[in-house]
Amino acid sequence: MRRVPFAADEKTSLYVALDRHRDVVVWKLDGLDDEQLRRRVTPSGMSLLGLLKHLIFVEDGWFCGTFGRPVLAAPFDPADPDADWRPGPHESPAVLLAAYAETRARADAVVDELALDDTGTAWSGETVTLRWVLVHMVEELARHAGHADVMRELIDGATGEHP
């Protein structure tokens, strides 16, 4: 498991912090079958596979959409604002893991290409810097890695932040 370097530049530190939490989320899915990954383990209906699906669209929107890159067609429905949290029957773990790997690669390309002070337009219409997006996404991934920790423990008792 990577750790944030103690003396790296700001962009490297933010990126490694983000990528570390991404790896934790993916690792939390490892070794579980389709039923376990789809199991809704919280009263709100969260599942590990649903969390992964959500992260695909969150990362895509914040990194690609904010900075003018093409984005995936997100499954948002005004009548169902949590549609991005529920994988359909055709969205297997392998399909969503591949989609997340592609999303990460596209997001990484944005991080590689831009400087921390470069700006884009968030979905809300506000102007934000790449620095702000990286900080926001570290927060988002850390929060969801914590959710994944709890969900995995509820499913099979496994705990820990890395193998």
FIROKOL-258250 format. One record per residue: residue in three letters; chain; residue number from 0; x, y, z of N, C-alpha, C in turn. Coordinates in Angstrom, 1 decimal, always signed. Layout:
N
ATOM   aa  ch    i     npx     npy     npz    capx    capy    capz     cpx     cpy     cpz
ATOM  ALA   A  NUM       X       Y       Z       X       Y       Z       X       Y       Z
...
***
This chain:
163
ATOM   aa  ch    i     npx     npy     npz    capx    capy    capz     cpx     cpy     cpz
ATOM  MET   A    0    +0.9    -1.2    +0.0    +0.0    +0.0    +0.0    +0.9    +1.2    +0.0
ATOM  ARG   A    1    +0.6    +2.1    -0.9    +1.4    +3.4    -1.0    +1.0    +4.2    +0.2
ATOM  ARG   A    2    +2.0    +5.0    +0.6    +1.7    +6.0    +1.6    +2.1    +7.4    +1.1
ATOM  VAL   A    3    +1.5    +8.4    +1.6    +1.8    +9.8    +1.2    +3.3   +10.1    +1.6
ATOM  PRO   A    4    +4.1   +10.5    +0.6    +5.5   +10.8    +0.9    +5.6   +11.9    +1.9
ATOM  PHE   A    5    +6.6   +11.8    +2.8    +6.7   +12.8    +3.9    +7.2   +14.2    +3.4
ATOM  ALA   A    6    +7.9   +14.2    +2.2    +8.5   +15.4    +1.7    +8.3   +15.7    +0.2
ATOM  ALA   A    7    +7.1   +15.3    -0.2    +6.8   +15.5    -1.7    +6.2   +16.9    -1.9
ATOM  ASP   A    8    +6.1   +17.3    -3.2    +5.4   +18.5    -3.5    +3.9   +18.4    -3.2
ATOM  GLU   A    9    +3.2   +19.5    -3.2    +1.8   +19.5    -2.9    +1.0   +18.6    -3.8
ATOM  LYS   A   10    +1.2   +18.7    -5.1    +0.4   +17.9    -6.1    +0.6   +16.4    -5.9
ATOM  THR   A   11    +1.9   +16.0    -5.7    +2.2   +14.6    -5.5    +1.5   +14.1    -4.2
ATOM  SER   A   12    +1.6   +14.9    -3.2    +1.0   +14.5    -1.9    -0.5   +14.3    -2.0
ATOM  LEU   A   13    -1.2   +15.3    -2.7    -2.6   +15.2    -2.8    -3.0   +14.0    -3.7
ATOM  TYR   A   14    -2.3   +13.8    -4.8    -2.6   +12.7    -5.7    -2.4   +11.3    -5.0
ATOM  VAL   A   15    -1.3   +11.2    -4.3    -1.0    +9.9    -3.6    -2.1    +9.6    -2.5
ATOM  ALA   A   16    -2.5   +10.7    -1.8    -3.5   +10.5    -0.8    -4.8   +10.0    -1.4
ATOM  LEU   A   17    -5.1   +10.6    -2.6    -6.3   +10.2    -3.3    -6.2    +8.7    -3.8
ATOM  ASP   A   18    -5.1    +8.4    -4.4    -4.9    +7.1    -5.0    -4.9    +6.0    -3.9
ATOM  ARG   A   19    -4.3    +6.3    -2.8    -4.3    +5.4    -1.7    -5.7    +5.0    -1.2
ATOM  HIS   A   20    -6.6    +6.0    -1.1    -8.0    +5.7    -0.7    -8.7    +4.9    -1.9
ATOM  ARG   A   21    -8.4    +5.3    -3.1    -9.0    +4.5    -4.2    -8.6    +3.0    -4.1
ATOM  ASP   A   22    -7.3    +2.8    -3.8    -6.9    +1.4    -3.7    -7.6    +0.7    -2.6
ATOM  VAL   A   23    -7.8    +1.4    -1.5    -8.5    +0.7    -0.3    -9.9    +0.3    -0.7
ATOM  VAL   A   24   -10.6    +1.2    -1.4   -12.0    +0.9    -1.8   -12.0    -0.3    -2.7
ATOM  VAL   A   25   -11.1    -0.4    -3.7   -11.0    -1.6    -4.6   -10.7    -2.8    -3.8
ATOM  TRP   A   26    -9.7    -2.7    -2.9    -9.3    -3.9    -2.1   -10.5    -4.4    -1.2
ATOM  LYS   A   27   -11.3    -3.5    -0.8   -12.4    -4.0    +0.1   -13.4    -4.8    -0.7
ATOM  LEU   A   28   -13.4    -4.8    -2.0   -14.3    -5.6    -2.8   -13.6    -7.0    -3.1
ATOM  ASP   A   29   -12.3    -7.1    -2.9   -11.6    -8.3    -3.3   -12.1    -9.5    -2.5
ATOM  GLY   A   30   -12.3   -10.6    -3.3   -12.6   -11.9    -2.6   -14.1   -12.1    -2.3
ATOM  LEU   A   31   -14.9   -11.1    -2.6   -16.4   -11.3    -2.4   -17.1   -11.6    -3.7
ATOM  ASP   A   32   -18.1   -12.4    -3.5   -18.9   -12.8    -4.7   -20.0   -11.7    -5.0
ATOM  ASP   A   33   -20.6   -11.9    -6.2   -21.6   -11.0    -6.7   -22.7   -10.7    -5.6
ATOM  GLU   A   34   -23.2   -11.7    -5.0   -24.3   -11.5    -4.0   -23.7   -10.7    -2.8
ATOM  GLN   A   35   -22.5   -10.9    -2.3   -22.0   -10.2    -1.2   -21.7    -8.7    -1.6
ATOM  LEU   A   36   -21.2    -8.5    -2.8   -21.0    -7.1    -3.3   -22.2    -6.3    -3.5
ATOM  ARG   A   37   -23.3    -7.0    -3.8   -24.6    -6.3    -4.0   -25.4    -6.2    -2.7
ATOM  ARG   A   38   -25.0    -6.9    -1.7   -25.8    -6.9    -0.4   -25.9    -5.5    +0.1
ATOM  ARG   A   39   -27.2    -5.1    +0.4   -27.4    -3.8    +1.0   -27.3    -4.0    +2.5
ATOM  VAL   A   40   -26.2    -3.4    +3.1   -25.9    -3.7    +4.4   -26.2    -2.5    +5.4
ATOM  THR   A   41   -26.8    -1.4    +4.9   -27.1    -0.3    +5.7   -28.6    +0.0    +5.6
ATOM  PRO   A   42   -29.2    +0.6    +6.5   -30.7    +1.0    +6.3   -30.9    +1.8    +5.1
ATOM  SER   A   43   -29.9    +2.6    +4.7   -30.1    +3.4    +3.5   -30.0    +2.6    +2.2
ATOM  GLY   A   44   -29.5    +1.4    +2.3   -29.4    +0.5    +1.1   -28.0    +0.5    +0.5
ATOM  MET   A   45   -27.0    +1.0    +1.1   -25.6    +1.0    +0.6   -25.1    -0.5    +0.4
ATOM  SER   A   46   -24.4    -0.6    -0.7   -23.7    -1.9    -1.0   -22.3    -1.5    -1.5
ATOM  LEU   A   47   -21.4    -2.5    -1.4   -20.0    -2.2    -1.9   -20.0    -2.0    -3.4
ATOM  LEU   A   48   -20.8    -2.7    -4.1   -20.8    -2.5    -5.6   -21.5    -1.2    -5.9
ATOM  GLY   A   49   -22.5    -0.8    -5.2   -23.1    +0.5    -5.4   -22.2    +1.6    -5.1
ATOM  LEU   A   50   -21.4    +1.5    -4.0   -20.4    +2.5    -3.7   -19.4    +2.6    -4.8
ATOM  LEU   A   51   -18.9    +1.5    -5.4   -18.0    +1.6    -6.5   -18.7    +2.3    -7.7
ATOM  LYS   A   52   -19.9    +2.0    -8.0   -20.6    +2.6    -9.1   -20.7    +4.2    -8.9
ATOM  HIS   A   53   -21.0    +4.5    -7.7   -21.1    +6.0    -7.3   -19.7    +6.6    -7.6
ATOM  LEU   A   54   -18.6    +6.0    -7.1   -17.3    +6.6    -7.3   -16.9    +6.8    -8.8
ATOM  ILE   A   55   -17.4    +5.9    -9.6   -17.1    +6.1   -11.1   -17.6    +7.4   -11.5
ATOM  PHE   A   56   -18.9    +7.7   -11.2   -19.5    +9.0   -11.7   -19.0   +10.2   -10.9
ATOM  VAL   A   57   -18.7   +10.1    -9.7   -18.2   +11.2    -8.9   -16.8   +11.6    -9.5
ATOM  GLU   A   58   -15.9   +10.6    -9.6   -14.6   +11.0   -10.1   -14.6   +11.5   -11.5
ATOM  ASP   A   59   -15.4   +10.9   -12.4   -15.6   +11.3   -13.7   -16.1   +12.7   -13.8
ATOM  GLY   A   60   -17.1   +13.0   -13.0   -17.7   +14.4   -13.0   -16.7   +15.4   -12.5
ATOM  TRP   A   61   -16.1   +15.1   -11.4   -15.2   +16.2   -10.8   -13.9   +16.4   -11.6
ATOM  PHE   A   62   -13.3   +15.3   -12.1   -12.1   +15.5   -12.8   -12.3   +15.8   -14.3
ATOM  CYS   A   63   -13.1   +15.0   -15.0   -13.3   +15.2   -16.4   -14.3   +16.3   -16.7
ATOM  GLY   A   64   -15.5   +16.2   -16.1   -16.5   +17.2   -16.4   -16.1   +18.6   -16.0
ATOM  THR   A   65   -15.5   +18.8   -14.9   -15.0   +20.1   -14.4   -14.0   +20.8   -15.3
ATOM  PHE   A   66   -13.2   +19.9   -15.9   -12.1   +20.5   -16.7   -12.3   +20.3   -18.2
ATOM  GLY   A   67   -13.6   +20.2   -18.6   -14.0   +20.2   -20.0   -13.7   +18.9   -20.8
ATOM  ARG   A   68   -13.5   +17.8   -20.1   -13.3   +16.6   -20.9   -14.6   +15.9   -21.0
ATOM  PRO   A   69   -14.7   +15.0   -22.0   -16.0   +14.2   -22.1   -16.3   +13.4   -20.8
ATOM  VAL   A   70   -17.5   +13.3   -20.5   -17.9   +12.5   -19.3   -18.8   +11.4   -19.6
ATOM  LEU   A   71   -18.9   +10.4   -18.7   -19.8    +9.3   -18.9   -21.2    +9.8   -18.7
ATOM  ALA   A   72   -22.2    +9.1   -19.2   -23.6    +9.4   -19.0   -24.0    +8.9   -17.7
ATOM  ALA   A   73   -24.1    +9.8   -16.7   -24.4    +9.4   -15.3   -25.9    +9.0   -15.2
ATOM  PRO   A   74   -26.2    +8.0   -14.4   -27.6    +7.5   -14.3   -28.4    +8.4   -13.3
ATOM  PHE   A   75   -28.3    +9.7   -13.5   -29.1   +10.5   -12.6   -30.5   +10.7   -13.1
ATOM  ASP   A   76   -31.4   +10.7   -12.1   -32.8   +10.8   -12.4   -33.4   +11.6   -11.3
ATOM  PRO   A   77   -34.0   +12.8   -11.7   -34.6   +13.7   -10.7   -35.5   +12.9    -9.7
ATOM  ALA   A   78   -36.2   +11.9   -10.2   -37.1   +11.2    -9.3   -36.4   +10.2    -8.5
ATOM  ASP   A   79   -35.1    +9.9    -8.8   -34.3    +8.9    -8.0   -32.9    +9.4    -7.9
ATOM  PRO   A   80   -32.6   +10.4    -7.0   -31.3   +11.0    -6.9   -30.2   +10.1    -6.5
ATOM  ASP   A   81   -30.5    +8.9    -6.0   -29.5    +7.9    -5.6   -29.3    +6.8    -6.6
ATOM  ALA   A   82   -29.7    +7.0    -7.9   -29.6    +5.9    -8.9   -28.2    +5.5    -9.1
ATOM  ASP   A   83   -27.2    +6.4    -8.9   -25.8    +6.1    -9.2   -25.3    +5.2    -8.1
ATOM  TRP   A   84   -26.0    +4.9    -7.0   -25.6    +4.0    -5.9   -26.1    +2.6    -6.1
ATOM  ARG   A   85   -26.9    +2.4    -7.2   -27.5    +1.0    -7.3   -27.1    +0.4    -8.6
ATOM  PRO   A   86   -26.3    -0.6    -8.6   -25.9    -1.3    -9.8   -27.1    -2.1   -10.4
ATOM  GLY   A   87   -27.2    -2.1   -11.7   -28.2    -2.9   -12.3   -27.7    -4.3   -12.5
ATOM  PRO   A   88   -28.6    -5.2   -12.9   -28.3    -6.6   -13.0   -27.2    -6.8   -14.0
ATOM  HIS   A   89   -27.1    -6.0   -15.1   -26.1    -6.1   -16.1   -24.7    -5.5   -15.7
ATOM  GLU   A   90   -24.7    -4.8   -14.5   -23.4    -4.2   -14.1   -22.7    -5.2   -13.1
ATOM  SER   A   91   -22.0    -6.1   -13.6   -21.3    -7.1   -12.8   -20.1    -6.4   -12.1
ATOM  PRO   A   92   -19.6    -7.1   -11.1   -18.4    -6.6   -10.5   -17.3    -6.3   -11.5
ATOM  ALA   A   93   -17.1    -7.3   -12.4   -16.0    -7.1   -13.4   -16.2    -5.9   -14.3
ATOM  VAL   A   94   -17.4    -5.7   -14.7   -17.8    -4.5   -15.5   -17.5    -3.2   -14.8
ATOM  LEU   A   95   -18.0    -3.1   -13.5   -17.8    -1.9   -12.8   -16.3    -1.7   -12.3
ATOM  LEU   A   96   -15.6    -2.7   -12.0   -14.2    -2.6   -11.7   -13.4    -2.1   -12.9
ATOM  ALA   A   97   -13.7    -2.6   -14.1   -13.1    -2.1   -15.3   -13.4    -0.7   -15.6
ATOM  ALA   A   98   -14.7    -0.3   -15.4   -15.1    +1.1   -15.6   -14.4    +2.0   -14.6
ATOM  TYR   A   99   -14.2    +1.5   -13.4   -13.5    +2.4   -12.4   -12.1    +2.5   -12.8
ATOM  ALA   A  100   -11.5    +1.5   -13.2   -10.1    +1.6   -13.7    -9.9    +2.6   -14.8
ATOM  GLU   A  101   -10.9    +2.5   -15.8   -10.9    +3.5   -16.9   -11.1    +4.9   -16.4
ATOM  THR   A  102   -12.0    +5.1   -15.4   -12.3    +6.4   -14.9   -11.1    +6.9   -14.2
ATOM  ARG   A  103   -10.4    +6.1   -13.4    -9.2    +6.5   -12.7    -8.2    +7.0   -13.7
ATOM  ALA   A  104    -8.0    +6.2   -14.7    -7.0    +6.6   -15.7    -7.3    +7.9   -16.4
ATOM  ARG   A  105    -8.6    +8.1   -16.7    -9.0    +9.4   -17.3    -8.8   +10.6   -16.3
ATOM  ALA   A  106    -9.2   +10.3   -15.1    -8.9   +11.4   -14.0    -7.5   +11.6   -13.8
ATOM  ASP   A  107    -6.7   +10.6   -13.8    -5.2   +10.7   -13.7    -4.6   +11.6   -14.8
ATOM  ALA   A  108    -5.1   +11.4   -16.0    -4.6   +12.2   -17.1    -4.9   +13.7   -16.9
ATOM  VAL   A  109    -6.1   +14.0   -16.3    -6.4   +15.4   -16.0    -5.4   +15.9   -15.0
ATOM  VAL   A  110    -5.2   +15.2   -14.0    -4.2   +15.6   -12.9    -2.8   +15.8   -13.5
ATOM  ASP   A  111    -2.4   +14.9   -14.4    -1.1   +15.0   -15.0    -1.0   +16.2   -15.9
ATOM  GLU   A  112    -2.0   +16.5   -16.6    -2.0   +17.6   -17.6    -2.1   +19.0   -17.0
ATOM  LEU   A  113    -2.7   +19.1   -15.8    -3.0   +20.5   -15.3    -2.2   +20.8   -14.1
ATOM  ALA   A  114    -2.0   +22.1   -13.9    -1.4   +22.6   -12.7    -2.4   +22.8   -11.6
ATOM  LEU   A  115    -2.0   +22.8   -10.4    -2.9   +22.9    -9.2    -3.7   +24.2    -9.3
ATOM  ASP   A  116    -3.2   +25.3    -9.9    -4.0   +26.5    -9.9    -4.9   +26.6   -11.2
ATOM  ASP   A  117    -4.8   +25.7   -12.1    -5.7   +25.7   -13.3    -7.1   +25.6   -12.8
ATOM  THR   A  118    -8.0   +26.2   -13.5    -9.4   +26.3   -13.1   -10.3   +25.6   -14.1
ATOM  GLY   A  119   -11.5   +25.2   -13.5   -12.5   +24.6   -14.3   -13.9   +25.0   -13.7
ATOM  THR   A  120   -14.9   +24.5   -14.3   -16.3   +24.9   -13.8   -16.9   +23.6   -13.3
ATOM  ALA   A  121   -17.3   +23.7   -12.0   -17.9   +22.6   -11.3   -19.4   +22.5   -11.8
ATOM  TRP   A  122   -20.0   +21.3   -11.5   -21.4   +21.1   -11.9   -22.3   +22.2   -11.4
ATOM  SER   A  123   -21.9   +22.8   -10.3   -22.8   +23.8    -9.7   -22.6   +25.2   -10.4
ATOM  GLY   A  124   -21.6   +25.3   -11.3   -21.4   +26.5   -12.0   -20.2   +27.3   -11.4
ATOM  GLU   A  125   -19.7   +26.9   -10.2   -18.6   +27.6    -9.5   -17.3   +27.3   -10.2
ATOM  THR   A  126   -16.4   +28.3   -10.2   -15.1   +28.1   -10.7   -14.2   +27.5    -9.6
ATOM  VAL   A  127   -13.5   +26.4    -9.9   -12.7   +25.7    -8.9   -11.3   +25.4    -9.5
ATOM  THR   A  128   -10.4   +25.3    -8.6    -9.0   +24.9    -9.1    -8.8   +23.4    -9.0
ATOM  LEU   A  129    -7.9   +22.9    -9.7    -7.5   +21.5    -9.6    -7.2   +21.2    -8.2
ATOM  ARG   A  130    -6.5   +22.1    -7.5    -6.1   +21.9    -6.1    -7.4   +21.6    -5.3
ATOM  TRP   A  131    -8.4   +22.4    -5.5    -9.7   +22.2    -4.7   -10.3   +20.9    -5.0
ATOM  VAL   A  132   -10.3   +20.5    -6.3   -10.9   +19.2    -6.7   -10.1   +18.1    -6.1
ATOM  LEU   A  133    -8.8   +18.1    -6.1    -8.0   +17.1    -5.4    -8.3   +17.0    -3.9
ATOM  VAL   A  134    -8.4   +18.1    -3.3    -8.7   +18.1    -1.8   -10.1   +17.5    -1.6
ATOM  HIS   A  135   -11.1   +18.0    -2.4   -12.4   +17.5    -2.3   -12.5   +16.0    -2.5
ATOM  MET   A  136   -11.8   +15.5    -3.5   -11.8   +14.1    -3.8   -11.1   +13.2    -2.8
ATOM  VAL   A  137   -10.0   +13.8    -2.2    -9.4   +13.1    -1.1   -10.4   +12.9    +0.1
ATOM  GLU   A  138   -11.2   +14.0    +0.3   -12.2   +13.9    +1.4   -13.3   +12.9    +1.0
ATOM  GLU   A  139   -13.7   +12.9    -0.3   -14.8   +12.0    -0.7   -14.3   +10.5    -0.7
ATOM  LEU   A  140   -13.1   +10.3    -1.2   -12.6    +8.9    -1.2   -12.3    +8.4    +0.2
ATOM  ALA   A  141   -11.8    +9.3    +1.1   -11.6    +8.8    +2.5   -12.9    +8.5    +3.2
ATOM  ARG   A  142   -13.9    +9.3    +3.0   -15.2    +9.0    +3.6   -15.8    +7.7    +3.1
ATOM  HIS   A  143   -15.7    +7.5    +1.8   -16.2    +6.3    +1.2   -15.4    +5.0    +1.5
ATOM  ALA   A  144   -14.1    +5.2    +1.7   -13.2    +4.1    +2.1   -13.6    +3.7    +3.5
ATOM  GLY   A  145   -14.0    +4.6    +4.3   -14.5    +4.3    +5.7   -15.9    +3.6    +5.6
ATOM  HIS   A  146   -16.7    +4.0    +4.7   -18.0    +3.2    +4.5   -17.7    +1.8    +4.0
ATOM  ALA   A  147   -16.7    +1.7    +3.1   -16.3    +0.3    +2.6   -15.8    -0.5    +3.8
ATOM  ASP   A  148   -15.0    +0.1    +4.7   -14.5    -0.7    +5.8   -15.6    -1.3    +6.6
ATOM  VAL   A  149   -16.6    -0.5    +6.9   -17.7    -0.9    +7.7   -18.6    -2.0    +7.0
ATOM  MET   A  150   -18.9    -1.7    +5.7   -19.7    -2.6    +4.9   -19.0    -4.0    +4.8
ATOM  ARG   A  151   -17.7    -4.0    +4.6   -16.9    -5.2    +4.5   -17.0    -6.0    +5.8
ATOM  GLU   A  152   -16.8    -5.3    +6.9   -16.9    -6.0    +8.2   -18.2    -6.6    +8.4
ATOM  LEU   A  153   -19.3    -5.9    +8.0   -20.6    -6.4    +8.2   -20.9    -7.6    +7.3
ATOM  ILE   A  154   -20.2    -7.7    +6.1   -20.5    -8.8    +5.2   -19.7   -10.1    +5.7
ATOM  ASP   A  155   -18.4    -9.9    +6.0   -17.7   -11.2    +6.3   -16.7   -11.0    +7.5
ATOM  GLY   A  156   -16.8    -9.9    +8.1   -15.9    -9.7    +9.3   -14.5    -9.2    +9.0
ATOM  ALA   A  157   -14.1    -9.1    +7.8   -12.8    -8.6    +7.4   -12.6    -7.2    +7.8
ATOM  THR   A  158   -11.5    -6.8    +8.4   -11.1    -5.5    +8.8    -9.7    -5.1    +8.3
ATOM  GLY   A  159    -9.4    -3.9    +8.4    -8.1    -3.4    +8.0    -8.1    -2.4    +6.9
ATOM  GLU   A  160    -7.0    -1.6    +6.8    -7.0    -0.6    +5.8    -6.2    -1.0    +4.5
ATOM  HIS   A  161    -5.5    -2.1    +4.7    -4.7    -2.6    +3.5    -4.3    -4.0    +3.8
ATOM  PRO   A  162    -4.0    -4.8    +2.7    -3.7    -6.2    +2.9    -2.4    -6.4    +3.7
***
